[in-house]
Amino acid sequence: MKTNKARRTAIIAIFFAVMLVIQLLSNMIFSIWPIPIKPTLVQIPVIIAAILYGPRVGASLGFLMGLMSLITNSIIILPTSYLFSPFVENGNFTSALIAIVPRVLIGITPFFIHKWINNRVGLALSGLIGSLTNTVFVLSGIFVFFSTIYGGNIQALLAAIVSSNAIAEMIISAVLVSVMVPRLERFKK
């Protein structure tokens, strides 16, 4: 029992370290990126870990991803920080829910998609749906809880996010998950 718990903790720590590196590198790269599309890539290790090690590990990493978002938006104040941090102006308890709950779900849904369709197509679909889970729940939360901000005209912001970042994130996730999981499964045993 202790060995399994220690192993799970080590797996979470390794994947979290990868997430931190991806977050740091993507922040640096996308700050000089000339194109307005700035996809989130941190969900990819969460999706991969969920497929390889199950929904408990995936949900734990998703929680850590949400916590990273909450902390980042509390420290680096952007015009949209209130959507993910209750500690900035216009932020509230629902900001924390938007930051954390969709990310926890990223760590759960890909596992069941891959379990349902256990082949390369299922891997690509798991990556796509894992990324889509984040997009749908984050944007739905923003629409439901913050639609009155900007005079009720938040639809333009949401449409811009869906038309650029969300599509790029889904494609990148689907490709990387379908390529990386079979290779990582060899090292799992």
C-alpha positions in Angstrom: 0.0 0.0 0.0 2.8 2.5 0.9 4.7 1.5 -2.2 1.7 2.4 -4.4 1.2 5.7 -2.6 4.9 6.6 -2.9 4.9 5.6 -6.6 1.8 7.7 -7.3 3.4 10.7 -5.5 6.6 10.3 -7.6 4.6 10.1 -10.8 2.6 13.2 -9.9 5.8 15.0 -9.0 7.5 14.1 -12.3 4.5 15.2 -14.4 4.1 18.4 -12.3 7.8 19.2 -12.9 7.2 18.8 -16.7 4.1 21.0 -16.4 6.1 23.7 -14.7 8.8 23.6 -17.4 6.1 23.8 -20.2 4.5 26.7 -18.4 7.8 28.6 -18.1 8.9 27.9 -21.7 5.5 28.6 -23.2 5.3 31.9 -21.3 8.7 32.9 -22.7 8.1 31.7 -26.2 4.5 33.2 -26.5 5.6 36.5 -25.1 7.7 37.1 -28.4 5.3 35.0 -30.6 4.1 37.3 -33.4 0.8 35.5 -34.0 -2.2 36.2 -31.7 -2.7 32.5 -31.2 -1.2 31.5 -27.8 -2.3 28.0 -27.0 -2.1 26.5 -23.5 0.1 23.4 -23.6 0.1 22.6 -19.9 -2.9 20.3 -20.2 -1.0 17.8 -22.3 0.9 16.2 -19.4 -2.3 16.1 -17.5 -4.1 14.2 -20.3 -1.1 11.9 -20.8 -0.9 11.1 -17.1 -4.7 10.4 -16.9 -4.4 7.9 -19.8 -1.3 6.2 -18.4 -2.0 6.2 -14.7 -5.7 6.7 -14.2 -8.2 9.4 -13.2 -6.8 9.9 -9.7 -3.4 10.9 -10.9 -4.9 12.9 -13.7 -7.3 14.7 -11.4 -4.4 15.5 -9.0 -2.4 17.0 -11.8 -5.4 18.9 -13.1 -5.9 20.4 -9.6 -2.2 21.4 -9.7 -2.7 22.9 -13.1 -5.7 24.9 -11.8 -3.7 26.0 -8.8 -0.9 27.2 -11.2 -3.4 29.2 -13.1 -4.9 30.8 -9.9 -1.4 31.7 -8.6 -0.2 33.0 -11.9 -3.2 35.2 -12.4 -2.9 36.4 -8.8 0.7 37.5 -9.3 0.9 38.6 -12.9 -2.1 40.9 -13.3 -3.6 40.9 -16.8 -7.0 42.3 -18.0 -8.5 38.8 -17.7 -6.9 37.8 -14.3 -10.1 38.3 -12.4 -11.6 35.3 -14.4 -9.1 32.9 -12.7 -8.2 34.6 -9.4 -10.4 35.7 -6.5 -7.5 37.8 -5.2 -7.7 40.5 -7.8 -10.2 43.3 -8.6 -13.5 41.9 -9.9 -12.4 38.3 -8.9 -14.5 36.2 -6.6 -15.1 32.7 -5.4 -16.3 31.6 -8.8 -12.9 32.7 -10.3 -11.3 29.9 -8.2 -13.9 27.5 -9.5 -13.2 28.5 -13.1 -9.5 28.1 -12.5 -9.6 24.7 -10.8 -12.7 22.6 -11.7 -12.2 22.4 -15.5 -8.6 21.5 -15.0 -9.5 18.6 -12.6 -12.0 17.4 -15.3 -9.1 17.4 -17.9 -7.5 14.7 -15.7 -10.6 12.6 -15.7 -12.3 12.7 -19.1 -9.4 11.5 -21.3 -9.0 8.3 -19.2 -12.6 7.2 -19.9 -12.4 8.2 -23.6 -9.3 6.1 -24.0 -10.8 3.2 -22.0 -13.8 3.4 -24.3 -11.8 3.6 -27.5 -8.5 1.8 -26.8 -6.5 2.5 -29.9 -4.6 5.2 -31.7 -7.8 7.0 -32.7 -8.9 6.8 -29.1 -5.6 8.5 -28.0 -6.1 11.3 -30.5 -9.7 11.7 -29.4 -8.7 11.6 -25.7 -6.2 14.5 -26.4 -8.8 16.4 -28.3 -11.6 15.9 -25.8 -9.3 16.6 -22.8 -8.4 19.9 -24.3 -12.0 20.6 -25.3 -13.1 19.8 -21.7 -11.0 22.7 -20.5 -12.3 25.0 -23.2 -15.9 24.2 -22.7 -16.0 24.4 -18.9 -13.7 27.5 -18.6 -15.7 29.4 -21.2 -19.0 28.3 -19.9 -18.0 29.4 -16.4 -16.8 32.7 -17.7 -20.1 33.2 -19.6 -22.3 32.2 -16.7 -20.5 34.0 -13.9 -18.9 37.0 -15.6 -21.3 37.9 -18.5 -22.1 41.2 -16.9 -18.5 42.4 -17.0 -17.8 44.6 -20.1 -21.4 45.7 -20.1 -22.6 42.1 -20.8 -20.6 42.0 -24.1 -18.2 39.2 -23.1 -19.3 37.1 -26.1 -16.7 38.9 -28.3 -13.9 37.8 -25.9 -15.2 34.2 -25.8 -15.6 34.0 -29.6 -12.0 35.2 -30.1 -10.7 32.5 -27.7 -12.7 29.7 -29.3 -11.8 30.7 -32.9 -8.1 30.9 -32.2 -6.6 29.3 -29.1 -9.1 26.5 -28.6 -8.8 25.0 -32.0 -5.0 25.1 -31.9 -5.0 23.6 -28.4 -7.2 20.7 -29.5 -5.1 19.9 -32.6 -1.8 20.1 -30.7 -3.2 17.9 -27.8 -4.6 15.3 -30.2 -1.3 15.0 -32.1 1.0 15.0 -29.1 -1.1 12.6 -27.0 -1.4 10.1 -29.9 2.3 10.2 -30.5 3.6 10.3 -26.9 1.4 7.8 -25.0 2.5 4.7 -27.0 6.1 5.6 -26.4 5.6 6.3 -22.7 3.7 3.1 -22.1 6.9 1.1 -22.8 8.5 2.8 -19.8 5.5 2.5 -17.5 6.1 -1.2 -16.7 
